[in-house]
Amino acid sequence: MDELLAHCGFDSAFEMIKFYLDELELDDLLSELIADDQSGLVKDICEEIAKEHFDWIDRDKIQAERDDAQLQAWKDRGL
């Protein structure tokens, strides 16, 4: 990929795509990438937006952390 980008005069795929795709094509690309995301990045971004703008908290995560702490305390007492 680096060779291809260098041949075309670009340092990154982002630069090349941004230069040659119009706004509608970029919107379509973003929509496809969001729909196909398997990395969890989209979820992380949405959680950050929800926290910042909607005062959202992940109650499941908080409960899981509390459960883990209780389990660890129980294990520590048993040793």
C-alpha positions, -999 to 999 in steps of 0.1 A, spaced: 0 0 0 28 24 8 44 18 -26 10 25 -43 5 57 -23 40 70 -29 37 63 -66 6 84 -67 22 112 -46 3 106 -13 16 99 22 -15 82 34 -47 65 22 -67 92 40 -50 120 19 -57 101 -13 -93 93 -5 -101 128 8 -86 143 -23 -105 122 -49 -139 115 -33 -166 141 -31 -187 147 0 -214 123 -10 -189 95 -17 -172 102 16 -206 100 34 -213 66 17 -178 53 26 -182 63 62 -217 47 63 -203 14 50 -173 15 73 -195 22 103 -219 -6 94 -191 -31 89 -171 -22 120 -159 -52 139 -132 -35 159 -155 -18 185 -142 16 174 -177 28 164 -192 17 197 -164 35 216 -170 67 196 -208 65 202 -202 59 239 -180 90 242 -206 111 224 -234 97 247 -213 104 278 -203 139 267 -236 151 253 -263 130 271 -247 122 305 -249 85 296 -233 59 319 -228 23 311 -246 6 339 -237 -29 328 -200 -20 328 -203 -5 363 -221 -36 376 -196 -59 360 -167 -40 377 -185 -41 410 -191 -78 407 -154 -84 398 -143 -64 428 -166 -83 451 -153 -116 437 -117 -105 441 -124 -94 477 -140 -128 484 -110 -146 469 -86 -125 489 -104 -133 522 -103 -170 514 -65 -170 510 
